[in-house]
């Protein structure tokens, strides 16, 4: 498996500075994020995007997937049809940007019943979310297939697709080799076991996020450094090896340290080496 890290793990700074830090810490690649504004945004030009790739190439780093926080404001399950269309447009832009960066996967949130940390006042009925998510991802699959970019559906705290079997069946209903799971290990632990998700989803897994979670803390405060929580990483690695997964695993370290924030990058790299049995 290849060792990467999500850009949200880094201290404030330019993409170039963060790529340099990732390289120094021993990462092989970085997962960037599409933003509403800034260096890599929905308004970035083709030349600006290619310049980021040039910097990464010069450092010997891969930019293998592209996430985005825009999915929380523009949801495929929104009650407003114009917002749902905007969400599709953003995901298409995400795929276009990924293609220019040399990435093969975009992280997508398929929909949300309710999210405690983002617009908590919004609640959409589960069955309605399901149908809208099926329609939305189904409408995007041809675009993904044309670009040969994977849509990786992430399991998040959205009160939707709560079990690995439900995620599996949802993906199978879409029926495209370019639609699969962006599996987040730490996000499962509050209600299930990540190794079960791995074995049930199998080849549907396109990419993997590494996080850890301490059950006794609860809520968002439960997310902790790798190997400091309750994820059984030896068992998770066994499960990933059983299904033949040999793609990118990306650390997503949120929240960052309040002081000396670059330290989390080095600590995470060392922990991933232990998990991946490189040390």
Order of alpha helices (4+ residues) and beta strands (2+ residues): beta-alpha-beta-alpha-beta-alpha-beta-alpha-beta-alpha-beta-alpha-beta-beta-beta-alpha-beta-alpha
